[in-house]
């Protein structure tokens, strides 16, 4: 499979600035089912990254205690399900929690473009709409029933196998991010090694969800469009990490704070 490197010029075509006649609904509404009592911070990071990427509204389908934490950080978020142009489901959710499973099921049945992260990625084939899954090598290995070493030895082939198995776009996280669907392979490089830290995937899911919602608000998206948006999210994520790092350690909230500068660069 031929690989194409995806960079800033490519990403710029997939970042949408609001129009003069937009309202909060036409700018894009993202639903988020994330976080748990065990990992409440995941929902905070998804919401923070998504809102800083640019949205009209963010809806939370999360446990009350998690919603309270998100609202302390982002009071503009809305608690409760409703109309949304895209969903993010899975970050920080406990796979053994039946209530969490029900929240993921609701997102899967919504029929809108969907980002499935962590253990929820294995449910992509159940979805009523188009799906992007965002595993790291270990999660992809579990989906395929192989060793992690096998994924690391052939990341593109492994991602392609998962794409066929799940009927989804696969964004395989790593020092080089690979986005695979059908014969399309997009690679994104340049993120600093300091990005290998807890919460980085939650921020990526939020950025990706926001880009999906803003584009879906303007029309239907095919599988190739989803791949382009996934690669664009990886570019935004990596460039924000570079700004936040400045050559040293970073925090994920620091990465999120750098996202608007990256979006501003791309829309220009």
QUIURNOR-V328983 format. One record per run of one state. SS is the DSSP state (h for helix, s for strand, l for the rest). FROM is the first residue (numbers start at 0). TO is the last residue. If there is no record, write none. Layout:
ss = [SS/SS]
from = [FROM/FROM]
to = [TO/TO]
This chain:
ss = [l/s/l/h/l/s/l/h/l/s/l/h/l/s/l/s/l/h/l/s/l/h/l/s/l/h/l/h/l/h/l/s/l/s/l/s/l/h/l/h/l/h/l/h/l]
from = [0/3/5/7/12/28/33/40/53/56/60/63/73/77/79/85/89/97/109/112/116/117/126/130/133/136/144/147/153/154/166/168/172/176/181/183/188/192/195/199/216/222/245/251/267]
to = [2/4/6/11/27/32/39/52/55/59/62/72/76/78/84/88/96/108/111/115/116/125/129/132/135/143/146/152/153/165/167/171/175/180/182/187/191/194/198/215/221/244/250/266/267]
